[in-house]
């Protein structure tokens, strides 16, 4: 069972707002998953942080694609998953959502390049091309 929305960005905003207050907590391990809305130039995006042993996974998504920390494998997307047309960028060495937004992308998928997204541009600029 799913929920459908007529306006994708409304869905993104509503879901982000609803989930931003939900943080899964373990008994002694603190926050595990954080989902929060991010607004850039009036456009809504969804940020996700997952606490993992000795690292964190971070991604910020739009309706078309996403940017993520160094844990994503852009080569896998370009080679083995090319038929999916994944629009994504990767920034390495980031430790927060703010850093992910402002860091230069280290690599991007072939599909992302079709949207004008390229290595070296900031995550924020890349996301705006994914709207």
C-alpha positions in Angstrom: 0.0 0.0 0.0 1.4 3.4 -0.9 0.4 7.0 -0.9 0.1 9.0 -4.1 0.3 12.7 -4.5 -0.6 14.9 -7.5 2.3 17.3 -7.0 5.6 15.4 -6.5 7.2 18.3 -4.6 4.2 18.6 -2.3 4.7 14.9 -1.6 8.4 15.4 -0.9 7.6 18.3 1.4 4.8 16.5 3.3 6.8 13.3 3.7 10.0 15.2 4.7 8.1 17.3 7.2 6.3 14.3 8.7 9.4 12.2 8.9 11.8 14.9 10.1 10.2 14.5 13.6 10.7 10.7 13.4 14.1 9.6 14.6 14.5 5.9 15.2 16.2 5.4 18.5 17.9 2.3 19.9 18.0 1.7 23.6 21.6 2.9 24.1 22.8 3.9 20.6 21.0 7.2 20.1 19.8 8.5 16.8 20.1 5.9 14.0 18.2 7.4 11.0 17.4 11.1 10.5 15.2 12.4 7.6 14.8 16.1 7.2 13.7 18.6 4.5 16.2 20.8 2.8 15.1 23.9 0.9 17.4 25.4 -1.8 16.2 28.4 -3.8 12.6 27.5 -3.0 13.0 23.8 -4.1 12.3 21.0 -1.6 14.8 18.1 -1.2 15.0 15.3 1.3 18.1 14.7 3.4 18.8 11.3 5.0 21.6 10.4 7.5 22.1 6.9 8.6 24.5 6.3 11.6 26.6 3.3 10.8 29.5 1.8 12.8 32.5 4.1 12.4 30.9 6.2 9.7 27.6 7.8 8.6 25.8 7.5 5.3 24.3 10.8 3.9 22.2 11.5 0.9 20.0 14.4 -0.4 17.4 13.6 -3.0 15.1 15.2 -5.4 12.3 13.6 -7.5 14.9 12.8 -10.2 18.2 12.0 -8.5 20.4 12.5 -5.5 23.8 13.4 -4.2 25.5 11.2 -1.6 28.6 10.8 0.5 31.6 8.7 -0.7 29.8 5.4 0.2 28.0 5.3 -3.2 29.7 3.6 -6.1 29.3 5.7 -9.2 31.2 3.2 -11.4 28.6 0.6 -10.4 25.8 2.9 -11.5 27.6 3.7 -14.8 28.6 0.1 -15.7 26.3 -2.6 -14.2 23.2 -0.4 -13.6 23.5 1.8 -16.6 20.1 0.8 -18.0 18.4 2.3 -14.9 19.6 5.8 -15.8 20.5 6.8 -12.3 21.1 10.5 -11.8 23.6 10.8 -8.9 26.7 12.6 -7.7 29.2 11.6 -5.0 31.1 13.9 -2.6 34.0 12.4 -0.6 35.2 13.4 2.9 31.9 15.0 4.0 30.6 14.5 7.6 27.4 16.5 7.6 24.5 17.4 5.3 25.7 21.0 5.2 29.1 19.7 4.0 27.5 17.5 1.4 25.6 20.5 0.0 28.7 22.7 -0.2 31.4 20.1 -1.2 32.5 19.7 -4.8 31.3 16.5 -6.4 34.1 14.0 -6.9 32.2 11.9 -9.5 28.8 11.8 -11.2 26.9 9.3 -13.2 26.7 9.4 -17.0 23.0 10.2 -16.7 23.7 13.1 -14.4 26.1 14.5 -17.0 23.1 14.7 -19.4 21.6 17.3 -17.0 24.7 19.4 -16.9 25.9 18.0 -13.6 29.7 17.5 -13.6 32.5 16.7 -11.1 33.7 19.8 -9.3 30.3 21.5 -9.0 28.8 21.8 -5.5 26.2 19.4 -4.3 23.8 22.3 -4.0 24.2 23.3 -7.6 23.9 19.7 -8.8 20.6 19.3 -6.8 19.1 22.4 -8.5 19.8 20.7 -11.9 17.8 17.7 -10.7 14.6 19.6 -10.2 
